[in-house]
């Protein structure tokens, strides 16, 4: 199964960055990553998303960026 997930920054505070993610659906989910620890939290999944599969991949993409020292305005996950 192939995945392409678009990830866009929607809010940034001193401690966290919140992102919307979407894939093949007009709906979006929401994840938030901690600037200090790199921990990513799923705040809202897309309706019908099985086992948070899109949210987890969005988090993995963001954690990779965090390890490189950057949290971009836009990114993606493709596999």
C-alpha positions in Angstrom: 0.0 0.0 0.0 1.4 3.4 -1.0 1.1 6.5 1.2 1.4 10.2 0.4 0.6 12.5 3.3 0.8 16.3 3.1 1.8 18.0 6.4 1.4 21.8 7.0 2.2 23.9 10.0 -0.8 25.7 11.5 0.5 27.1 14.8 3.8 27.5 16.6 4.4 28.4 20.2 7.6 28.6 22.3 7.2 24.9 23.2 5.3 23.2 20.4 4.4 23.2 16.7 1.0 22.0 15.5 0.5 20.6 12.0 -2.5 19.5 9.9 -2.0 16.4 7.8 -4.1 15.0 4.9 -4.2 12.2 2.4 -6.8 11.3 -0.2 -9.5 12.9 1.8 -10.9 16.4 2.2 -10.6 16.1 5.9 -7.4 16.8 7.9 -6.0 15.4 11.1 -3.9 17.3 13.6 -0.6 16.4 15.3 1.6 18.4 17.6 5.4 18.0 18.2 7.4 19.3 21.2 10.3 21.5 20.3 12.2 20.4 23.4 11.8 16.6 23.3 10.7 15.8 19.8 7.7 13.8 21.1 4.7 13.9 18.7 1.1 13.7 19.9 -1.9 12.9 17.8 -4.6 15.4 18.6 -7.2 14.5 16.0 -7.3 11.7 13.4 -9.0 11.7 10.0 -12.5 10.0 10.2 -12.1 6.4 9.2 -8.3 6.3 9.7 -7.4 2.8 10.6 -5.0 2.4 13.6 -3.9 6.1 13.2 -1.9 5.0 10.1 -1.7 8.5 8.6 -1.2 10.3 11.9 1.7 8.0 12.9 3.4 8.6 9.6 3.0 12.3 9.9 4.6 12.1 13.3 7.5 10.0 12.0 8.2 12.6 9.2 8.1 15.5 11.8 10.4 13.6 14.2 12.9 13.1 11.4 13.0 16.8 10.8 13.2 17.6 14.5 16.3 15.3 14.7 17.8 17.5 12.0 17.1 20.6 14.0 14.3 22.0 11.8 10.5 22.0 11.9 9.4 23.1 8.4 6.3 25.0 7.3 5.4 22.1 4.9 6.6 18.6 4.4 5.3 15.2 3.5 5.5 11.5 4.0 5.7 9.2 1.0 6.2 5.4 0.9 
